[in-house]
Amino acid sequence: MSQTKAAKGSRTASCDESTTAWALAARSGDPDATDRFVRSLHRDVVRYVAHLSADPQAADDLAQDTFLRALGSLHRFEGRSSARAWLLSIARRAVIDSHRYAAARPRLFDTDDWTLVAERAQPTGLPGFDDGIALLDLLDSLPDERREAFVLTQMMGLPYAEAAEVSDCPVGTVRSRVARARAALVEQLTEAEAGDRAEVELGIKVQVDVQLAADAVALAEPAVVAA
């Protein structure tokens, strides 16, 4: 497990180095670097804004707004943090501005089902559940700040320091939120699996009782005929 996490961390670090280098090159006006920068981080931005936004249908528009803001601010990016952390900070502000704009005008509909977009890229193979859908439901039950910290670090692979930068809070706060989120998810998964086992056991018991009743009737029938 530790080797797997180390390998994943190494890949993430390597990816961050590449995207940061492309961002710095794009700042100098390199069109190929700009294209690589956008393509390499587009999926992360869509997933993140889909998680933060109360309107998942607007995820693509929010992602586009994020990149427009980022490309307009590239001249101020100096590579002190990874390009991904810098871009997700911009995405966070884009979502906040979107919420403020939406609050200033009447809502035509109301939804909090952000999973419509996010579920396409979630992990599969969870014990007792299909295709990670259960995890999305459990994540949706977490408080917003803990869910954000968990998504950034455990699902998107950001280091805690960069997640803290994106969330604008201390690293220790992010660690605490992730730990509490993980504990809540484990507890809910355990409870759900226990419920599944109870249902299976009840179903088996009912089948056994029905079979025993059928056997009793079958044994009694010859005696009735003989009488």
Secondary structure, 3 states (H helix, E strand, C coil): CHHHHHHHHHHHHHHHHHHHHHHHHHHCCCHHHHHHHHHHHHHHHHHHHHHHCCCHHHHHHHHHHHHHHHHHHHHHCCCCCCHHHHHHHHHHHHHHHHHHHHHCCCCCCCCCCCHHHHHHHCCCCCCCCCCCHHHHHHHHCCCHHHHHHHHHHHHCCCCHHHHHHHHCCCHHHHHHHHHHHHHHHHHHHHHHHHHHHHHHHHHHHHHHHHHHHHHHHHHHHHHHHHC
